[in-house]
Amino acid sequence: MTARVGNPEAFNQTTTIAFLSLIAERMERSGAPDFAAFVRAHPEMLDKRALSRWYRPDQLATEIAQRTFVLPEPAP
């Protein structure tokens, strides 16, 4: 999709898979019947920094993280 709009570098496989996994987990736990209820239950999901709990910005910025899913590195 990002290639279609002329910015293929914007796509990040790790960010995409991690966000989708986090959303799926939160949806399962919340049982929210619709998007509005989901957002009320999990407003943090609207924050683009939501993955910062598991990923450092420099880890997400790597070329490998763009091309394939990268697991989070253990906390120091």
C-alpha positions as a Markdown table, in Angstrom:
| # | Residue | x | y | z |
|---|---|---|---|---|
| 1 | Met | 0.0 | 0.0 | 0.0 |
| 2 | Thr | 2.8 | 2.5 | 0.8 |
| 3 | Ala | 4.4 | 1.7 | -2.5 |
| 4 | Arg | 1.2 | 2.7 | -4.3 |
| 5 | Val | 1.3 | 6.2 | -2.7 |
| 6 | Gly | 5.0 | 6.6 | -3.6 |
| 7 | Asn | 6.5 | 5.8 | -0.2 |
| 8 | Pro | 7.5 | 2.1 | 0.0 |
| 9 | Glu | 9.9 | 2.8 | 2.9 |
| 10 | Ala | 7.0 | 3.8 | 5.1 |
| 11 | Phe | 5.8 | 0.2 | 5.5 |
| 12 | Asn | 7.2 | -1.6 | 8.4 |
| 13 | Gln | 6.4 | -5.4 | 8.7 |
| 14 | Thr | 7.3 | -5.5 | 12.5 |
| 15 | Thr | 5.1 | -2.5 | 13.3 |
| 16 | Thr | 2.2 | -3.8 | 11.3 |
| 17 | Ile | 2.3 | -7.3 | 12.8 |
| 18 | Ala | 2.9 | -6.1 | 16.3 |
| 19 | Phe | 0.0 | -3.6 | 16.2 |
| 20 | Leu | -2.4 | -6.1 | 14.7 |
| 21 | Ser | -1.4 | -8.7 | 17.4 |
| 22 | Leu | -1.8 | -6.1 | 20.1 |
| 23 | Ile | -5.2 | -5.0 | 18.8 |
| 24 | Ala | -6.4 | -8.7 | 18.5 |
| 25 | Glu | -5.3 | -9.4 | 22.1 |
| 26 | Arg | -7.0 | -6.3 | 23.4 |
| 27 | Met | -10.2 | -7.0 | 21.4 |
| 28 | Glu | -10.3 | -10.5 | 22.9 |
| 29 | Arg | -9.8 | -9.3 | 26.4 |
| 30 | Ser | -12.2 | -6.3 | 26.2 |
| 31 | Gly | -15.1 | -8.0 | 24.4 |
| 32 | Ala | -16.0 | -4.6 | 23.0 |
| 33 | Pro | -19.0 | -4.9 | 20.7 |
| 34 | Asp | -17.8 | -2.1 | 18.3 |
| 35 | Phe | -14.9 | 0.2 | 17.5 |
| 36 | Ala | -16.2 | 3.0 | 19.7 |
| 37 | Ala | -16.4 | 0.8 | 22.7 |
| 38 | Phe | -13.0 | -0.7 | 21.9 |
| 39 | Val | -11.4 | 2.8 | 21.8 |
| 40 | Arg | -13.1 | 3.8 | 25.0 |
| 41 | Ala | -11.6 | 0.7 | 26.7 |
| 42 | His | -8.2 | 1.0 | 25.1 |
| 43 | Pro | -7.5 | 4.7 | 24.2 |
| 44 | Glu | -3.7 | 3.9 | 24.2 |
| 45 | Met | -4.2 | 2.0 | 20.9 |
| 46 | Leu | -4.7 | 5.4 | 19.2 |
| 47 | Asp | -1.2 | 6.4 | 20.2 |
| 48 | Lys | 1.5 | 5.7 | 17.6 |
| 49 | Arg | 3.9 | 5.1 | 20.5 |
| 50 | Ala | 1.8 | 2.1 | 21.8 |
| 51 | Leu | 4.5 | -0.3 | 20.9 |
| 52 | Ser | 7.2 | 1.5 | 22.9 |
| 53 | Arg | 6.5 | -0.7 | 25.8 |
| 54 | Trp | 8.0 | -3.6 | 23.8 |
| 55 | Tyr | 10.1 | -2.0 | 21.1 |
| 56 | Arg | 12.8 | 0.8 | 21.1 |
| 57 | Pro | 12.5 | 3.3 | 18.2 |
| 58 | Asp | 15.9 | 2.3 | 16.9 |
| 59 | Gln | 14.9 | -1.4 | 16.7 |
| 60 | Leu | 11.8 | -0.5 | 14.7 |
| 61 | Ala | 13.8 | 1.7 | 12.4 |
| 62 | Thr | 16.1 | -1.1 | 11.2 |
| 63 | Glu | 15.9 | -2.4 | 7.6 |
| 64 | Ile | 15.2 | -5.9 | 8.9 |
| 65 | Ala | 12.2 | -4.7 | 11.0 |
| 66 | Gln | 10.8 | -3.1 | 7.8 |
| 67 | Arg | 11.2 | -6.3 | 5.7 |
| 68 | Thr | 10.2 | -9.0 | 8.3 |
| 69 | Phe | 8.7 | -9.3 | 11.7 |
| 70 | Val | 11.3 | -8.9 | 14.5 |
| 71 | Leu | 10.6 | -10.0 | 18.1 |
| 72 | Pro | 11.1 | -7.4 | 20.8 |
| 73 | Glu | 14.5 | -7.4 | 22.5 |
| 74 | Pro | 14.5 | -8.2 | 26.2 |
| 75 | Ala | 14.5 | -5.3 | 28.5 |
| 76 | Pro | 17.9 | -4.5 | 30.0 |
